[in-house]
Amino acid sequence: MATSKKISNEADYKSVMGKINTLMSKGSENLSKTQLAEIRKLALEAQDYEQRKFTIAPPTTLAGIIEMKMYEMRLKQKDLARKLKVSDTKLSLIMNGKQKPDIAFLKAVHTQLHVNGDFLLNAL
């Protein structure tokens, strides 16, 4: 098996993905242990390239950070409102920018969602 090499450009990435597809098209039951190990090595190289190339900037707004936390915690808006001890309506108004968050709300976001206090103060 060849030594691992870092993928540095799109052409290398496409080549690695082509090798993976070629091996995978044989069906896992028809591959040797060496070929399965090769797929794993290539997949890790591809994953490393994807993580370096496709980065997502963190949210910069209060609504954005709350939405990200909802996604991470797999919460619906009504569940988040319950967790923050606010009404669904109040949370909706804050998320849509129609109401300013109060101190109690920001404190709940800080303690329940573990959002940095400096971020909360600067997001106002």
N, C-alpha and C positions, 0 to 999 in steps of 0.2 A: 504494500500500500504506500502511496506517495505521501510525503510529509505535507502537513497542513500549510496552506498559503493564504494570506489575507487577500480577500477580494478588494480590489482598489477602484474598479470602474464598472460601468454598466455592461460592457462587453464580457468581462470576466464573470459577472453575475449571471448573465444569460447563458454562458457556457456551462457554469455549474448547475443551473436549473435544468438545462438540456440533459446533462449527465444523470441528474436525479430522475427526470422523467423517463429516460431510456431504461434505467434500471427498474423503476417502479412499474413500467409497462409489462414487465415479465411476470409480475405477480409475486407477492412476498413468499409464497410457498415454493416458488421455483428459484429462489435466490440462495446462494451459499452464505455462510456466516461472514466470509470476507466481503461479499457484495453488500450485505446488510450493514456491516461496519462502515463501508465506503459511503453508503447513503447517509448514515448518521453523521459522518465527518463532513460531508458536503453540505448537509442541512444545517449543521452548526456554523459553517463558514457563511452560508447564505443568511442565516439569522443574524450573525454578527454584522454583516454588511447592511442589512435592512435596518437594524437598530442604529447604526451610525448615520445612515443616509436619511431615513424617514423619522425625524424627530418632530414632536408636537410641542409647540410653545405652551407653557403653563398659562392658565387663565389670568387675566389682569383686572377683571371686574368682580365685584361681590357676587353677582348672579352667576358668573362663570365658574367661580370657585365652588359655589354651593351646588351647581349642576354637576361639576366633576365629582364632588363628594357623594352626591346622590347616586351617581353611576357606580362609583367605587364600592359603595355600601349596598348597592342594589335596592335602593329605596324609591318608592313612588312619592310624589309631592305630598300626598295626605299623610303618609307614614313619617316623612321628614317633619312636617308640621307638628305631629304628635311628639316626636322626639325632641323638638325644640320648644315644646309647650306653647305653641302659638296656634291661632286658628288657620284653617286652610286659606281663608280669604286674605288674612294679613300676609301670609307667606307669598301668596300669589301677587298681591299688590307690590311687595318689596321686590320680588323676582322680576316683575314687569316694569320696575322703575317708577311706579305711581305713588309709592309711599317710601319715605326715608326710614331706614331701620333705627330702632331705638337702642339704648344701651343694653336693656335686658335681652333683646334679640341678638345683638352682637356678642354678648357674653355667652349666650347659649350656643351660638355658632362656634365660638372659640372652645368651649368646654366639650360640647357634644360631637363636633365635627373635627376638632383638633386643628383649627385654622389659626395660623400665626396672628397674634394680636397686632403686630406692626402692619401686616397686610390689611387687616380689617380697618385700622385707623386711616391708612392711606387710600383705601377704596372708597371712603366717604367723599 
